[in-house]
Amino acid sequence: MKRTLKLKLVKAVKIKPSFPFDFNSTFYKPDHFTTGDNFWQTDIRWQTWNWQGRPLGIKFLNRGSVSQPVVEIKIYANYKISLNSLHSLLEEIKYSYNFNLNLKDFYQNFKNDKILGKIIKKWRGLRPGHPSSLYEYLIIGIVLQNASVRRSAQMFQALLQNYGTLLDFAGKQLWCFWKPGGLKNISEDELRLLKVGYRAKTIKKIDEQFVTGQINELDLRSQNRETQMSELLKLYGVGPATVWYILFDVFHHLDYFDHISPWEQKIYSKLFFNRDPENPIAVSKLLKYLERFGKYKQLAVHYVWEDLFWRRRTEKIPWLEKEIRQ
């Protein structure tokens, strides 16, 4: 059993995101499968963070309101963090959770939309947010391939328990991701013993490509979308569908929407056309319909999708449960 790394509070800062900002719908996405590296309760989120190759614990607290947002960030570590490292970490947090996203134009354009209008009113201040680095996002994506949510969670938990670090901070014990290259001395056969199947080869290849500098997330952020797509497609096992998700979650393109999986096709058919999911609308028609949201296509769908899964927390949605069980 791995030793638990106990962390202590080393810094607490308060940041004011642009308003409106809704803490809970930004920091918690009920549609995401449990990864073991974070925990949320109303107005608080605990999150592990591998920063510059070292594990940190972070506790986010809601200290404001939607119209006057303030987020307190408590940082836990077992070493002294330099001012430069602290500054870059805070900038990374603001980037990952879209603290500076301007929602005014989006709200103005679609506040009267028959579907989106009421959701905007309900979730005013919701931001797309994802704390995982590109490397971490890819590893998570690999274990999600061709597997149920339960099976994916089992695989990811096995990876964390074997190669991650268990952190004890702020009253929680959570796993922290290993750094890129952390699997350098791990064989493909050893990975297969964790029952990840064919994914072992992809995980190893991705780890190698990052540690050898074949891709650099920070450099890619400053490139245009076409360059980002081209570079991402050079990664082993990464196809157009994966790139599509990465462009939104990691690189924050709010307009790019050109892929709908069969599962999403069923759900979008119900949400946007009230069509029986077993008799879904054609993908081409769905994509054409979503063009109405222009440069906010992906953001608009994110709002509708998050609203659905937040509703699932408090009400029974039989048609959705049927799709999730499949």
C-alpha positions in Angstrom: 0.0 0.0 0.0 1.4 3.4 -1.0 2.2 5.9 1.7 -0.2 8.8 2.0 1.4 12.2 1.5 0.2 14.6 4.1 0.0 18.3 3.0 -0.3 21.5 5.0 -1.9 24.8 4.0 0.8 27.0 2.5 -1.2 29.8 0.8 -4.7 31.2 0.7 -5.8 33.8 -1.9 -9.0 35.2 -3.1 -9.8 35.8 -6.8 -12.7 37.6 -8.4 -13.8 36.0 -11.6 -15.7 38.1 -14.2 -19.4 38.2 -13.4 -21.8 36.6 -13.6 -20.1 33.5 -12.2 -21.9 30.5 -10.7 -19.5 28.6 -8.4 -21.3 25.2 -8.2 -22.2 24.6 -11.8 -18.7 25.6 -12.8 -16.8 23.5 -10.3 -19.1 20.5 -10.5 -20.2 18.7 -13.7 -22.6 15.9 -12.7 -22.1 14.3 -16.1 -18.4 13.6 -15.5 -17.5 10.1 -14.1 -15.9 10.0 -10.7 -12.1 10.1 -11.0 -11.1 10.0 -7.4 -9.0 13.2 -7.7 -11.7 15.6 -6.6 -14.7 16.0 -4.3 -17.5 18.5 -4.4 -20.1 19.7 -2.0 -22.2 22.8 -2.2 -19.9 25.8 -2.3 -16.7 23.8 -1.9 -14.5 21.7 -4.2 -11.4 19.7 -3.2 -9.0 19.1 -6.1 -5.6 17.5 -6.5 -3.3 19.1 -8.9 0.0 17.9 -10.3 1.8 21.2 -10.8 5.3 21.4 -12.3 5.8 17.7 -11.5 4.8 18.0 -7.8 1.4 17.1 -6.2 -0.7 19.8 -4.6 -4.1 19.8 -2.9 -6.4 22.7 -3.6 -9.6 23.7 -1.8 -11.9 26.1 -3.6 -14.5 27.9 -1.6 -17.4 30.1 -2.7 -17.0 33.5 -0.9 -19.3 35.6 -3.1 -22.4 35.5 -5.2 -23.3 35.1 -8.9 -23.3 38.9 -9.4 -20.3 39.5 -7.1 -18.2 36.4 -7.3 -15.3 35.7 -5.0 -13.4 32.4 -5.0 -11.1 31.6 -2.2 -8.3 29.2 -3.2 -6.4 27.3 -0.4 -3.3 25.6 -1.6 -1.8 22.6 0.3 1.7 21.3 -0.2 4.6 19.6 1.5 7.1 22.2 0.3 7.3 26.0 0.0 5.9 27.4 -3.2 7.8 30.2 -4.8 6.0 33.4 -5.8 6.6 32.6 -9.5 5.2 29.1 -9.2 2.2 30.5 -7.2 1.5 33.1 -9.8 1.6 30.6 -12.7 -0.6 28.2 -10.8 -3.3 30.8 -10.2 -3.2 31.7 -13.9 -3.6 28.1 -14.8 -6.6 27.8 -12.5 -8.2 30.9 -14.0 -7.6 29.4 -17.5 -8.9 25.9 -16.6 -12.1 27.1 -15.1 -12.7 30.1 -17.5 -12.6 32.7 -14.7 -12.3 35.5 -17.3 -14.9 34.3 -19.8 -17.3 37.1 -21.0 -20.8 35.7 -21.2 -22.6 39.0 -21.9 -22.9 38.6 -25.7 -23.9 34.9 -25.4 -26.7 35.7 -23.0 -27.9 38.7 -25.0 -28.2 36.7 -28.2 -30.0 33.7 -26.7 -31.9 35.0 -23.7 -35.2 34.6 -25.7 -34.4 31.3 -27.3 -37.2 28.8 -26.8 -34.8 26.1 -25.4 -31.7 28.0 -24.3 -33.4 31.1 -22.8 -34.9 29.4 -19.7 -31.6 27.4 -19.1 -29.5 30.6 -19.3 -31.8 32.2 -16.7 -31.6 29.1 -14.4 -27.8 28.7 -14.8 -26.6 32.3 -15.1 -22.9 32.3 -14.6 -22.2 28.7 -15.5 -18.8 28.3 -17.1 -17.3 25.3 -18.9 -14.4 24.2 -16.8 -12.0 21.2 -16.7 -9.0 21.1 -14.4 -7.2 18.3 -16.2 -4.1 19.0 -18.3 -4.0 17.8 -21.9 -2.0 14.8 -20.8 -4.4 13.9 -18.1 -7.4 14.5 -20.3 -6.0 12.1 -22.9 -5.4 9.4 -20.3 -9.0 9.8 -19.0 -10.2 9.7 -22.6 -8.4 6.4 -23.2 -10.0 4.6 -20.3 -13.4 5.9 -21.5 -13.0 4.2 -24.9 -15.5 1.5 -25.6 -16.4 0.9 -22.0 -19.2 1.5 -19.6 -18.9 4.4 -17.1 -18.4 1.8 -14.3 -15.7 -0.1 -16.2 -13.9 3.2 -17.0 -14.0 4.3 -13.4 -12.5 0.9 -12.3 -9.6 1.2 -14.8 -8.8 4.8 -13.9 -8.9 4.1 -10.2 -6.5 1.2 -10.8 -4.1 3.5 -12.6 -4.3 6.2 -9.9 -3.7 3.7 -7.1 -0.7 2.2 -8.8 1.0 5.3 -10.3 -0.6 8.3 -8.6 -0.1 9.8 -5.1 -2.7 9.7 -2.4 -2.9 13.1 -0.8 -4.2 14.0 2.7 -5.3 17.6 2.9 -8.1 19.8 4.3 -9.9 16.8 5.7 -9.9 14.7 2.5 -7.8 11.9 1.0 -7.7 12.1 -2.8 -5.5 10.7 -5.5 -3.2 13.0 -7.5 -2.2 12.3 -11.1 1.3 11.3 -11.9 3.4 13.6 -14.1 3.9 13.1 -17.8 6.7 10.5 -18.2 5.7 8.9 -14.9 5.1 5.6 -16.8 8.5 5.6 -18.4 9.7 2.6 -16.5 6.3 0.8 -16.6 6.0 -1.9 -19.2 3.0 -2.4 -21.4 2.6 -5.9 -19.8 2.5 -4.3 -16.3 -0.3 -1.9 -17.4 -2.2 -4.8 -18.9 -2.2 -6.5 -15.4 -4.4 -3.6 -14.3 -7.0 -4.9 -16.8 -6.9 -1.9 -19.1 -6.7 -4.3 -22.1 -5.6 -2.8 -25.5 -5.5 0.6 -23.9 -2.1 -0.2 -22.3 -0.3 0.4 -25.6 -2.0 3.7 -26.2 -1.3 4.9 -22.6 2.4 4.0 -23.0 2.6 5.8 -26.4 0.9 8.9 -25.1 3.2 9.0 -22.1 6.3 8.7 -24.3 5.1 11.4 -26.7 4.7 13.9 -23.9 8.0 13.2 -22.1 10.0 13.4 -25.4 8.5 16.8 -26.2 6.5 15.7 -29.2 3.7 17.9 -28.0 3.5 20.9 -25.7 0.2 22.0 -24.3 1.2 25.6 -23.4 2.7 26.1 -26.9 -0.4 24.8 -28.5 -2.7 27.3 -26.6 -1.2 30.1 -28.6 -1.8 28.4 -32.0 -4.8 28.6 -34.2 -7.4 25.9 -34.2 -6.2 24.3 -37.4 -2.7 23.9 -36.0 -4.0 22.5 -32.7 -6.0 19.9 -34.6 -3.1 19.0 -36.8 -0.7 18.5 -33.8 -3.3 16.6 -31.7 -3.9 14.2 -34.6 -0.2 13.3 -34.5 -0.7 11.7 -31.1 -1.0 8.0 -31.0 -4.6 6.7 -30.9 -6.1 10.2 -31.1 -8.7 10.6 -33.8 -11.0 13.4 -35.0 -13.7 12.6 -32.3 -11.2 12.9 -29.5 -9.8 16.1 -30.9 -13.3 17.6 -31.0 -13.7 17.1 -27.3 -10.2 18.4 -26.5 -10.8 21.6 -28.5 -13.6 22.6 -26.2 -12.6 21.2 -22.8 -8.8 21.9 -23.0 -8.5 24.7 -25.5 -11.8 26.4 -24.9 -13.1 26.7 -28.5 -16.8 27.6 -28.0 -17.8 27.4 -31.6 -16.3 24.2 -33.0 -19.0 21.5 -33.2 -18.8 18.8 -35.9 -19.1 15.5 -34.1 -22.0 13.7 -32.5 -21.6 10.2 -31.2 -24.5 7.7 -31.5 -25.2 8.1 -27.7 -25.3 11.9 -27.9 -27.4 11.7 -31.1 -30.2 10.0 -29.1 -30.0 12.6 -26.2 -29.8 15.6 -28.5 -32.8 14.3 -30.5 -34.8 14.3 -27.3 -33.6 17.6 -25.9 -33.9 19.7 -29.1 -36.7 17.9 -31.0 -38.5 15.9 -28.3 -37.9 12.8 -30.4 -37.9 9.3 -29.0 -34.2 8.5 -28.5 -34.8 5.1 -30.1 -35.8 6.9 -33.3 -33.2 9.8 -33.4 -32.8 12.7 -35.7 -30.1 12.3 -38.3 -26.8 13.6 -37.3 -26.6 15.9 -40.3 -29.9 17.5 -39.3 -28.8 17.9 -35.7 -25.6 19.6 -36.8 -27.5 21.9 -39.1 -29.9 22.8 -36.3 -27.0 23.7 -34.0 -25.7 26.2 -36.5 -28.3 28.6 -35.1 -26.0 29.2 -32.1 -23.2 30.5 -34.4 -19.9 31.1 -32.6 -21.4 29.7 -29.4 -22.5 26.3 -30.7 -20.4 24.3 -28.2 -21.2 26.6 -25.3 -24.9 26.4 -26.0 -24.9 22.6 -26.0 -22.8 22.6 -22.8 -25.6 24.6 -21.1 -28.3 22.3 -22.3 -26.3 19.2 -21.4 -25.3 20.4 -17.9 -28.9 21.4 -17.2 -30.1 17.9 -18.0 -27.6 16.2 -15.7 -28.2 18.7 -12.9 -31.9 17.9 -13.1 -31.1 14.2 -13.0 -29.7 14.7 -9.4 -33.2 15.7 -8.1 -35.7 14.1 -10.5 -36.3 10.9 -12.3 -35.8 11.1 -16.1 -36.7 7.6 -17.3 -35.6 8.0 -20.9 -32.2 9.3 -19.8 -31.6 6.5 -17.3 -32.4 4.0 -20.1 -29.6 5.6 -22.3 -27.1 5.7 -19.4 -27.6 2.1 -18.6 -26.9 1.0 -22.1 
